[in-house]
Amino acid sequence: AQSVTQLGSHVSVSEGALVLLRCNYSSSVPPYLFWYVQYPNQGLQLLLKYTTGATLVKGINGFEAEFKKSETSFHLTKPSAHMSDAAEYFCAVREINTDKLIFGTGTRLQVFP
Amino acid sequence: GAVVSQHPSWVICKSGTSVKIECRSLDFQATTMFWYRQFPKQSLMLMATSNEGSKATYEQGVEKDKFLINHASLTLSTLTVTSAHPEDSSFYICSVDRNRNTEAFFGQGTRLTVV
């Protein structure tokens, strides 16, 4: 079964600083990869996705992620953090055989003024 | 606009009672919907896959008789927590897929508190 690892349950940055949230997956074939954001007591909102094509994917709110097959990684970045970016972020992979979404454990991003 | 509508957004019930949560696909017909449970500060755990016109597929460890799922139409799936207990208190989220290589669309979630 596929798995998703998010290193760092909490990440704190200053406003304006670079945001880097790490995600590694286990898969023998190129998977479909997603990053979602969750605000308190709300559902999940898609930030970006990788299915095929360009490995650098741009999403909403200035976020982007790069699919690196050799490293089995799909790290999320944003050049300059904003206070409104404070939330929980989940990396997910679509399981090839079942189409189920497998989520990482999540990373809570805090942004300090 | 919202693609998936989940109702209610929060509910408080007494121990021993049952609670029904609705998940509606607003934008397209969905033969499959997914139900997740999320504990505080934790990730989403898939509970079951809801299949229109047939029985739901439950994940290992999820009690079928406890969490009843009905997918009576292509736009509506319901999750009923039967004989609720305080340990059932959690955040429940549904999702719908348009197709496998697109993202899942999530409802806004339901906060269940059993007292």
Interface residues (C-beta under 8 A of the other chain):
Chain A: Y32 F34 Y36 N41 Q42 G43 L44 Q45 L46 K49 T51 T52 F90 R94 D99 K100 L101 F103 G104 T105 G106 R108
Chain B: V4 Q6 S9 W10 F34 K41 Q42 S43 L44 L46 T49 F91 I93 S95 D97 R100 N101 T102 E103 A104 F106 G107 Q108 G109 R111
